[in-house]
Amino acid sequence: MSGVSEQTPRTLLYGVGLGPGDPDYMTVRARDVIREADRLVHFCKRGKRGNARVTADAVIAPDPAREIALAFPVTIEVPVEDEGYTGPIAAFYDEAAERLAGEMAQGRSVAVLCDGDPFFYGSFMHLWRRLAHRFPTEVVPGVTGMAGAWARADAPISWGDDVMTVVPGTLAEGELTRRLVDTDAAVIMKLGRNLPKVRRALQAAGLIERAIYVERATMAGQVVTRLADKSDDEAPYFSMILVPGEGRRL
């Protein structure tokens, strides 16, 4: 042995899960990272602050010198399967990754603020795929939005040997129905304009009476109601449907 110890490279890229929206559900590790990182990054719509950045207000004050806002070129106005969405979004992630790489190449640590958990339907994953092999990286897990939703809905989601399925509402109606029929409990995400289709799939699967609609769980303006009692088809970004299991209860 040479007697010279190898030093672990300093982490430069962080994907920081901030939880479902209520800053009280932010982890201690997440708070430490966003207080200490050289740059704070958040995704947002053009002209608006991202929800994750708003959550972080409980911990850090705005500081233009530290912050990088990544504004999506398109959001819900174009269907996700359309080339008018996938092309611009892929280019956006490429450009964003290189922008952050420039910061890290100069030795600055970059913390990407994420709603929920970074590795669960998160935009950070697209940066991670482009950057994690190039820079020392840490992913800070967070409380998922669905965990916040079933806690606020007072709805235990899985009992005993229940199988829970997480389903994006963007699936074709037949595929949605098939997956709902084949599970004991479900969380349906990515509602938006897909809500009427999701209703029909739940009805076909015989689950409409168990379905709970949750909007902005743990945040201001939270809504929790039986889906059967929801009279409109409006479903903003922070909304989902829970179908609690009915398995073995001791």
C-alpha positions in Angstrom: 0.0 0.0 0.0 1.3 3.5 -0.8 -0.2 5.1 2.3 -2.0 7.6 0.1 -5.8 7.4 0.6 -8.1 8.0 -2.4 -10.5 10.9 -1.9 -14.1 10.5 -2.9 -14.9 13.0 -5.6 -17.0 16.0 -4.5 -20.6 15.5 -5.5 -21.5 18.1 -8.2 -25.0 17.0 -9.3 -27.9 16.5 -6.9 -31.4 15.5 -7.7 -33.3 16.6 -4.6 -36.7 15.3 -3.8 -38.7 18.0 -1.9 -41.8 15.9 -1.3 -45.4 16.3 -2.2 -45.6 20.1 -1.6 -45.9 20.7 2.1 -42.4 21.8 3.1 -42.9 19.9 6.4 -42.5 16.7 4.5 -39.0 17.7 3.1 -36.2 15.5 4.4 -33.3 16.7 6.5 -30.9 15.7 3.7 -32.9 17.7 1.1 -32.8 20.8 3.4 -29.0 20.5 3.9 -28.3 20.1 0.2 -30.4 23.0 -1.0 -28.9 25.3 1.6 -25.3 24.4 0.6 -25.4 23.9 -3.2 -23.7 26.6 -5.4 -26.6 26.5 -7.9 -30.3 25.8 -7.4 -32.2 24.6 -10.5 -35.9 24.2 -11.0 -38.2 23.3 -13.9 -41.0 25.7 -14.6 -43.5 27.0 -17.2 -42.4 30.2 -19.0 -42.9 33.2 -16.8 -43.7 31.2 -13.6 -41.8 29.7 -10.7 -41.8 26.0 -10.5 -43.8 24.3 -7.7 -40.6 22.7 -6.3 -39.0 26.1 -6.0 -42.0 27.5 -4.2 -41.8 24.5 -1.8 -38.1 25.5 -1.1 -39.1 29.0 0.0 -39.6 27.5 3.4 -35.9 26.8 3.6 -34.1 29.3 1.3 -34.6 32.9 0.3 -34.6 33.8 -3.4 -31.1 34.5 -4.7 -30.8 35.3 -8.4 -27.1 34.7 -8.3 -27.6 31.1 -7.3 -30.7 30.2 -9.3 -31.3 28.7 -12.7 -34.8 28.3 -14.0 -35.4 25.8 -16.8 -38.6 26.8 -18.6 -40.2 24.0 -20.6 -40.7 25.0 -24.3 -44.1 23.1 -24.3 -46.3 21.6 -21.6 -49.9 20.4 -21.9 -50.8 22.3 -25.0 -49.3 19.5 -27.2 -50.0 15.8 -26.8 -46.9 14.0 -25.4 -46.9 11.4 -28.3 -46.8 14.2 -30.9 -43.5 15.1 -32.6 -44.3 18.7 -31.8 -43.8 17.7 -28.1 -41.1 15.1 -28.2 -38.7 17.0 -30.5 -38.7 20.3 -28.6 -38.6 18.6 -25.2 -35.6 16.4 -26.1 -33.7 19.4 -27.4 -34.6 21.3 -24.2 -33.2 18.5 -22.0 -30.0 18.4 -24.2 -29.5 22.2 -23.8 -30.3 22.2 -20.1 -27.9 19.4 -19.5 -25.1 21.2 -21.2 -25.9 24.4 -19.4 -25.6 22.6 -16.0 -22.5 20.8 -17.2 -20.9 24.2 -17.8 -21.5 25.1 -14.2 -20.1 21.8 -12.9 -17.1 21.9 -15.1 -16.1 25.0 -13.1 -16.5 23.1 -9.9 -19.9 24.4 -8.8 -22.4 22.0 -7.3 -25.8 22.0 -8.8 -29.0 21.0 -7.0 -32.0 20.2 -9.2 -35.2 20.7 -7.1 -37.8 18.0 -7.7 -41.4 17.6 -6.8 -42.0 14.3 -4.9 -39.1 11.9 -5.7 -36.5 12.5 -8.4 -36.7 9.0 -9.8 -40.5 8.7 -10.0 -42.0 10.3 -13.2 -39.5 13.2 -12.6 -38.0 15.6 -15.2 -34.7 15.3 -13.4 -34.3 11.7 -14.8 -33.7 13.2 -18.2 -30.8 15.3 -16.9 -29.5 12.4 -14.9 -29.3 10.2 -18.0 -27.3 12.9 -19.7 -25.0 13.9 -16.9 -24.7 11.2 -14.1 -21.9 9.4 -16.0 -20.0 12.6 -16.4 -20.2 14.1 -12.9 -20.3 12.7 -9.3 -24.1 12.5 -8.5 -26.3 12.0 -5.6 -30.1 11.5 -5.7 -31.9 12.6 -2.6 -35.2 10.6 -2.3 -38.4 12.4 -1.4 -41.9 11.6 -0.2 -43.9 10.9 -3.3 -47.0 12.8 -4.3 -49.0 9.6 -4.1 -47.9 9.0 -0.5 -49.0 12.5 0.4 -52.3 11.9 -1.4 -53.3 8.7 0.4 -52.2 10.2 3.7 -54.4 13.2 3.2 -57.3 11.1 1.8 -57.1 8.9 4.9 -57.0 5.9 2.5 -54.7 3.0 3.3 -53.7 1.9 -0.2 -52.7 -1.7 0.1 -53.5 -4.4 2.7 -51.9 -7.8 3.2 -51.0 -9.3 -0.2 -52.6 -6.5 -2.3 -50.8 -5.7 -5.5 -50.7 -2.0 -6.2 -50.3 -0.7 -9.8 -49.2 2.8 -10.7 -50.8 3.7 -14.1 -50.3 6.8 -16.2 -53.6 8.2 -17.6 -51.9 8.7 -20.9 -52.3 4.9 -21.7 -54.9 3.9 -24.3 -58.3 3.2 -22.8 -58.2 -0.5 -23.4 -54.8 -0.8 -21.8 -55.9 1.2 -18.8 -58.9 -1.0 -18.3 -56.8 -4.2 -18.6 -54.3 -3.0 -16.0 -57.0 -1.9 -13.6 -58.9 -5.2 -13.9 -55.6 -7.0 -13.1 -54.7 -5.2 -9.9 -56.0 -4.9 -6.3 -55.1 -1.3 -5.7 -54.1 1.5 -8.1 -52.8 5.0 -8.4 -53.6 6.8 -11.7 -51.4 9.7 -12.5 -51.0 12.1 -15.4 -54.7 12.9 -15.6 -55.3 16.3 -17.3 -57.3 15.9 -20.4 -57.3 12.1 -19.9 -59.8 12.2 -17.0 -62.9 11.3 -19.1 -61.0 8.3 -20.5 -59.8 7.3 -17.0 -63.4 7.5 -15.7 -64.6 5.1 -18.4 -61.7 2.7 -17.7 -62.5 2.7 -14.0 -66.2 2.1 -14.8 -65.4 -0.8 -17.1 -63.1 -2.3 -14.4 -65.8 -2.0 -11.8 -63.7 0.3 -9.6 -65.5 3.7 -10.0 -67.1 3.5 -6.5 -63.7 2.9 -4.8 -61.9 5.7 -6.8 -60.8 8.8 -4.9 -59.8 12.0 -6.7 -57.1 14.0 -5.0 -55.9 17.4 -6.2 -52.8 19.3 -4.8 -52.3 16.9 -2.0 -50.6 18.5 1.1 -50.7 21.9 -0.6 -52.9 25.0 -0.4 -56.1 24.4 -2.3 -56.1 20.6 -1.6 -59.2 18.7 -2.9 -60.2 15.2 -1.8 -63.4 13.7 -3.1 -64.9 10.5 -4.4 -64.5 10.5 -8.1 -68.1 9.5 -8.5 -69.0 12.8 -6.8 -66.8 15.0 -9.0 -69.1 16.6 -11.6 -66.5 18.1 -14.0 -63.6 16.8 -16.0 -61.0 19.4 -14.8 -57.8 17.8 -13.6 -54.8 20.1 -13.1 -51.2 18.8 -13.1 -51.1 18.1 -9.4 -53.9 15.6 -9.4 -54.3 11.8 -9.3 -56.8 9.1 -8.5 -56.4 6.5 -5.8 -58.1 3.1 -5.8 -57.5 1.6 -2.3 -57.1 -2.2 -2.0 -59.5 -4.3 -0.1 -57.1 -7.1 0.9 -56.5 -9.0 4.1 -57.2 -6.8 7.2 -56.2 -8.4 10.5 
